[in-house]
Amino acid sequence: MTENYKSYLLKQIKKWEEDIELYERYLDSKDLSFDGKYGAKEYISMARNNIDEINLKLNRLNKGNI
């Protein structure tokens, strides 16, 4: 199960990174509403926090703490 779980976590990181790229491209567009800009920044922040959490889980898995 550990290898499957690691694979799942790595796929989740890739998904969050792709989402961050998508929202950063959106922020580069010219016509942004305040809500759109704020929402995109919030989503990027959430995605980065999720990546950090996943990395913590991966580190624990590698050390055998999970």
Backbone bond lengths (Angstrom), bond angles and torsions (degrees), N, CA, C in turn:
res aa  C-N    CA-C-N  psi(-1)  N-CA   C-N-CA  omega(-1)  CA-C   N-CA-C  phi
1 M - - - 1.452 - - 1.521 111.47 -
2 T 1.298 117.63 -33.07 1.457 120.26 -175.89 1.520 112.01 -60.02
3 E 1.335 117.15 -43.90 1.464 119.63 -179.80 1.528 111.02 -66.75
4 N 1.324 117.42 -39.14 1.460 120.52 176.56 1.516 110.92 -63.75
5 Y 1.332 116.37 -40.20 1.455 121.22 179.71 1.527 110.34 -66.62
6 K 1.331 117.11 -41.89 1.467 120.61 177.29 1.527 110.24 -61.20
7 S 1.321 115.73 -43.94 1.460 120.17 179.26 1.525 110.43 -61.10
8 Y 1.324 116.26 -43.29 1.461 121.01 177.77 1.530 110.53 -59.99
9 L 1.332 116.69 -46.19 1.469 120.62 -178.92 1.528 111.21 -63.52
10 L 1.317 117.10 -40.59 1.463 120.31 178.70 1.533 111.32 -64.77
11 K 1.323 116.97 -36.98 1.465 120.48 175.81 1.525 110.65 -65.54
12 Q 1.324 116.47 -36.96 1.462 120.09 178.28 1.527 110.87 -65.42
13 I 1.323 116.97 -40.34 1.470 120.08 177.09 1.524 109.53 -60.13
14 K 1.319 116.62 -45.70 1.468 120.33 -179.99 1.526 110.95 -60.24
15 K 1.330 116.94 -41.91 1.464 121.09 178.34 1.521 110.74 -61.27
16 W 1.342 117.23 -46.43 1.465 120.19 -179.46 1.527 111.04 -64.67
17 E 1.337 117.17 -38.63 1.463 119.85 178.46 1.525 111.16 -64.41
18 E 1.324 116.66 -40.02 1.467 120.07 177.35 1.525 110.52 -64.59
19 D 1.322 117.04 -40.58 1.468 120.70 177.30 1.521 110.96 -62.41
20 I 1.328 116.88 -42.19 1.468 120.51 179.22 1.524 109.67 -60.39
21 E 1.330 117.54 -45.70 1.465 120.91 178.57 1.524 111.09 -59.45
22 L 1.322 116.69 -43.02 1.456 121.66 179.54 1.531 110.82 -60.74
23 Y 1.316 117.28 -47.84 1.456 120.44 -178.28 1.520 112.30 -71.49
24 E 1.328 118.02 -30.71 1.465 119.69 175.46 1.526 110.67 -67.64
25 R 1.341 116.53 -37.52 1.482 119.28 175.15 1.524 110.15 -64.39
26 Y 1.318 116.49 -39.30 1.463 120.66 177.48 1.527 110.19 -60.54
27 L 1.328 116.56 -41.98 1.468 120.00 -179.76 1.529 111.95 -66.03
28 D 1.330 117.14 -23.83 1.465 120.86 178.18 1.522 112.54 -76.76
29 S 1.335 117.51 -12.72 1.465 119.65 -179.49 1.524 110.23 -70.92
30 K 1.304 115.07 160.26 1.470 121.06 -173.37 1.526 113.88 -79.68
31 D 1.310 116.75 -41.19 1.460 120.90 -171.96 1.525 111.02 -97.75
32 L 1.319 115.81 87.73 1.461 120.65 179.31 1.521 109.93 -116.19
33 S 1.304 114.64 133.53 1.462 117.89 171.14 1.528 107.75 -81.64
34 F 1.309 116.05 164.25 1.459 120.18 177.30 1.519 109.98 -59.21
35 D 1.335 116.35 -45.97 1.462 120.07 -178.87 1.523 112.03 -64.35
36 G 1.322 116.66 -39.62 1.454 120.35 178.95 1.518 111.79 -64.40
37 K 1.315 115.86 -43.93 1.464 120.95 179.31 1.526 110.44 -64.87
38 Y 1.321 116.46 -46.63 1.465 121.09 -179.78 1.528 110.61 -63.22
39 G 1.324 116.74 -44.47 1.462 121.17 -179.68 1.522 112.03 -62.01
40 A 1.327 116.58 -42.09 1.462 120.46 179.59 1.531 110.82 -65.09
41 K 1.313 116.68 -42.00 1.468 119.92 178.81 1.522 111.17 -65.11
42 E 1.312 116.58 -39.54 1.466 120.58 177.46 1.529 111.08 -64.24
43 Y 1.315 116.38 -41.99 1.465 120.46 -179.97 1.524 110.57 -64.34
44 I 1.327 116.65 -43.23 1.464 120.76 178.23 1.526 110.14 -60.68
45 S 1.310 116.85 -42.65 1.455 120.74 178.22 1.527 111.14 -61.98
46 M 1.319 116.86 -44.43 1.454 121.46 178.62 1.531 110.69 -62.16
47 A 1.326 116.40 -43.30 1.461 120.95 -179.14 1.531 110.63 -63.17
48 R 1.327 116.82 -42.51 1.475 119.77 178.12 1.526 110.96 -64.27
49 N 1.325 117.21 -39.02 1.467 120.22 177.05 1.529 110.66 -64.09
50 N 1.323 116.76 -39.46 1.464 120.07 177.89 1.526 111.04 -64.45
51 I 1.319 117.08 -40.07 1.464 120.18 176.91 1.521 110.09 -62.28
52 D 1.328 117.01 -42.62 1.471 120.53 178.21 1.528 111.11 -60.48
53 E 1.321 116.75 -42.90 1.469 121.10 179.12 1.526 111.14 -64.15
54 I 1.313 116.54 -42.14 1.461 120.31 179.07 1.527 110.25 -64.04
55 N 1.335 116.48 -41.02 1.462 119.39 178.16 1.521 111.51 -62.44
56 L 1.328 117.55 -36.92 1.465 120.54 175.46 1.523 111.03 -62.52
57 K 1.322 115.98 -43.17 1.468 120.03 177.99 1.522 110.84 -62.59
58 L 1.328 116.63 -42.82 1.461 120.17 179.35 1.526 111.21 -63.27
59 N 1.322 116.53 -40.26 1.470 120.02 177.46 1.520 110.95 -62.90
60 R 1.325 117.07 -41.83 1.472 120.21 177.74 1.521 110.97 -64.50
61 L 1.323 116.75 -40.90 1.459 120.58 177.44 1.528 111.23 -60.84
62 N 1.328 115.67 -43.19 1.463 119.60 -179.25 1.528 111.89 -66.35
63 K 1.321 116.48 -29.47 1.466 120.39 178.48 1.519 112.07 -89.27
64 G 1.330 117.00 -4.82 1.457 120.81 178.95 1.510 114.60 79.70
65 N 1.319 117.52 21.48 1.467 121.50 -178.23 1.524 113.40 -91.15
66 I 1.323 117.82 -0.12 1.468 120.30 177.96 1.501 108.21 -117.06
